[in-house]
Amino acid sequence: MEERLQKLIAAAGIASRRHAEELIAAGEVTLNGEVVREPGTKADPERDHIKVRGRLINPLLKERKKVYVLLNKPRGYLTSLSDPEGRPLVTELVPKSLGRLHPVGRLDFNTEGLLLLTNDGELTNYVTAARNRVAKVYEAKVKGVPAEQSIERLRRGVTLEDGTRTAPAEVTLTDETETNAWYKVVLHEGRNQQIRRMFDSIGHSVIKLRRVRIGHLKDDGMRTGEFRLLAPEEVARFTGKAKKKADARGAAKKAGRKAGRKAGRKAAKKSERK
């Protein structure tokens, strides 16, 4: 059965769907020996030879077993598969026997907390897409005590230093002293260092940041640096919602096509009467 190349690359565990699209655009993917640059190109892994950077991925698709890991990331680890500077990577915190895993989204070098690692590109795409509104919950300690009107700006969305605007966020004060304040922040998007940049925009830098929840997944007392495999029912809660959304989008497209055909026939009949 033919499927989009980026979906097949993600299913092989080579990269997330978004990264797979970048690999295709960069000319790193070949289909039956020909370079492909169109992300919408389809292929059948039973019939076609698909290579990423010269590596045939068809055997990976046949042998692949999906793995889902929840890691409590420590500070001082990079959320990446490689680093030219040689800094520690989050993938070094899980056994190599689990196979090649990629991080789902990111936590910056100095941020702690929950991070998913998997070889399932479909789940990665679902969790990271802002339209699916998978909540990411953080605890942030900030320098000083921001005024309430400043926090209200964060709740409505602020313009960052690069000109982009953040989506509305839930920001709740949980504790404060004369010199610091603690907030619970809930995001449904994932810009690079977003929470730090949000608080910088109101003049209060983040001193400590920790992610404590991803969707329905919580830390449940996991120590820093610990990891565990997700239970099938935990994965199913993500994949079940993803399937419902995909079915809804498919139904909407089908209804749109049907309405378009109906409108076309109606216009044609009207033209004939004239």
Long-range contacts (C-beta under 8 A, 24 or more apart in sequence): 1-44, 1-46, 2-42, 2-43, 2-44, 3-42, 3-43, 3-44, 3-45, 4-39, 4-40, 4-41, 4-42, 5-29, 5-31, 5-36, 5-39, 5-41, 5-42, 5-43, 5-50, 6-39, 6-121, 7-121, 7-122, 8-43, 8-45, 8-50, 8-57, 8-61, 9-50, 9-52, 9-57, 9-121, 10-120, 10-121, 10-122, 10-124, 10-125, 11-61, 11-64, 11-120, 11-121, 11-122, 12-52, 12-57, 12-60, 12-61, 12-64, 13-60, 13-64, 13-99, 13-100, 13-101, 13-102, 13-119, 13-120, 13-121, 14-52, 14-55, 14-57, 14-60, 14-100, 15-52, 15-102, 15-121, 16-102, 16-104, 16-121, 16-124, 16-125, 16-128, 17-121, 17-122, 17-124, 17-125, 18-125, 18-128, 19-102, 20-121, 23-52, 23-53, 28-52, 28-53, 64-119, 65-99, 66-118, 66-119, 66-120, 67-98, 67-99, 67-101, 67-118, 67-119, 67-120, 67-229, 68-116, 68-117, 68-118, 68-120, 68-123, 68-229, 68-230, 68-234, 68-235, 69-94, 69-98, 69-101, 69-116, 69-117, 69-118, 69-227, 69-228, 69-229, 69-230, 70-114, 70-115, 70-116, 70-214, 70-217, 70-222, 70-227, 70-228, 70-229, 70-230, 71-114, 71-115, 71-116, 71-117, 71-226, 71-227, 72-112, 72-113, 72-114, 72-115, 72-219, 72-222, 72-223, 72-224, 72-225, 72-226, 72-227, 73-107, 73-111, 73-112, 73-113, 73-114, 73-115, 73-224, 73-225, 74-112, 74-224, 74-225, 75-109, 75-110, 75-111, 75-112, 76-109, 76-110, 77-109, 78-109, 79-103, 79-105, 79-106, 79-107, 79-108, 79-115, 80-106, 90-115, 90-117, 91-117, 93-225, 93-227, 94-227, 104-128, 104-214, 105-136, 105-190, 106-190, 106-192, 107-211, 108-192, 108-193, 108-196, 110-209, 111-209, 111-210, 111-211, 112-208, 112-209, 112-210, 112-211, 112-224, 113-138, 113-209, 113-210, 113-211, 113-212, 113-219, 114-211, 114-212, 114-213, 114-214, 114-217, 114-218, 114-219, 115-211, 116-214, 116-217, 117-227, 122-239, 122-242, 123-235, 123-238, 123-239, 123-242, 126-238, 126-239, 126-241, 126-242, 126-245, 127-214, 127-215, 127-238, 128-190, 130-167, 130-188, 130-189, 130-190, 132-241, 132-242, 132-245, 133-188, 134-188, 134-214, 134-215, 134-238, 135-186, 135-187, 135-188, 135-213, 135-214, 135-215, 136-186, 136-187, 136-188, 136-190, 136-211, 136-213, 136-214, 137-184, 137-185, 137-186, 137-211, 137-212, 137-213, 137-214, 138-184, 138-185, 138-186, 138-187, 138-195, 138-209, 138-210, 138-211, 138-212, 139-174, 139-182, 139-183, 139-184, 139-185, 139-209, 139-210, 139-212, 140-182, 140-183, 140-184, 140-185, 140-195, 140-199, 140-206, 140-208, 140-209, 140-210, 141-180, 141-181, 141-182, 141-206, 141-207, 141-208, 141-209, 142-180, 142-181, 142-182, 142-183, 142-199, 142-204, 142-205, 142-206, 142-207, 143-179, 143-180, 143-204, 143-205, 143-206, 143-207, 144-179, 144-180, 144-181, 144-203, 144-204, 145-176, 145-178, 145-179, 145-180, 145-181, 146-181, 146-199, 146-202, 146-203, 146-204, 150-202, 150-203, 150-204, 151-183, 151-202, 153-201, 153-202, 154-198, 154-199, 154-202, 158-198, 158-201, 158-202, 159-201, 160-191, 160-197, 160-198, 160-201, 161-197, 161-200, 161-201, 164-191, 166-191, 166-194, 166-198, 169-198, 180-207
